[in-house]
């Protein structure tokens, strides 16, 4: 947000006008009454969803947990005092014991904390981070099969990504420590790295080669993808119908899997992590524009998931159907995080014919295999994710290319205070979710998105989700 400063000389009338402009601007940016006195009140809870007809539902602690992460991401860019105050109040409401368990959201929160000095200044969050790391290391030591061969793959991926970030954190702590304290940290670091490497190695094993994708699913475009459910040595898609739902399930795992492998390569420099991350990245590079012809009518129209048929034509449709999870803002935002991880950790395309024959099929064209242009493609796609998030914040522009979707219902394109500043629900239903909004915001910020006005509008939408005592 730009703030006009009255440094315009002695003209008193002009200074008065400028002061009035500042006052009006601050008034417009002020939060609604429900969140204005965050510093003086306690949070009762937060809603988790806004229905298509504008009702707020599912008030509880889950909404608080998502809101904590959203406000932290927004504040990282805006530095807004109100957003910080709401974050602090939400953190006071959040119960630490509830979070110290193994599931995807804890790992996401942990990674966000470990990458933000502001969050690391909060003892409650640091306690969560240490407790979760200790739980993972202990479980790997005592019952490794639970971590490596059981449950949803997002849990495996989230745990690996968290431990890589935690290892980087311990490195910094050990470098600053002296004497016995340093030795203790280094010993702990060895156990953390041992567990992280075991999880990453398992992830590499689960990635589908071209031959596996063709033999198991009769679909070569699954090459470089990952199963939805981890089951013993082989991995499985569980009970999901491969013809319809497995593409969506693969897409949910693809972003975080590639990101974890990229981060693992950045820390441990193992060639197989680089190769696996590059193979997974192929599926993220097939387009860098918003093409309305690739959005089709599902249920409701314009949201290509529920009741929709997935089609894989030769060299077409790969990106929107397999990876974006219905062109959802949350999926596009998360994609930006992954692309940034590939760049930051210097993942390269292997100069290996065997690797290309094992993993590469279809789009993008062979030119992407050139390491000299690979990072350029990643950077262009990051910029695309930012444009997409900025273009779809509600109410969207009246000429945005929705197909067969009534603009009078959802998403809104007019003066719609209930939805203004948020993003549509990526599940394929005409609702707005704290979960998906948080993912869109976190991904946008983590990948370098820095539009302050967008994040201020998002903050005002979140203010409407918070309920105070």
Secondary structure, 3 states (H helix, E strand, C coil): CCCCCCCCCCCHHHHHHHHHHHHHHHHHHCCCHHHCCHHHCCEEEECCEECCCCCEECCEHHHHHHHHHHHHHHHHHHCCHHHHHHHHHHHHHCCHHHHCCCCHHHHHHHHHHHCCHHHHCCHHHHHHHHHHHHHHHHHHHHCHHHHHCEEEHHHHHHHHHHHHHHHHHHHHHHHHCCHHHHHHHHHHHHHHHHHHHHHHHHHHHHCCCHHHHHHHHCCHHHCCCCCCEEECCCCECCCCCCCCCHHHHHHHHHHHHHHHHHHHHHHHCCHHHHHHHHHHHHHHCCCCCCCHHHCCCCCCCCCCCCCCCCCCECCECHHHHHCCCCCCHHHHHHHHHHHHHHHHCCCCCCCCHHHHHHHCCCCCCHHHHCHHHHHHHHHHHHHHHHHHHHHHCCCCCCCCCCCCCCCCCCCCCCCCCCCCCCCCCCCCCCCEEHHHHHHHHHHHHHCCCCCHHHHHHHHHHHHCCEEEC
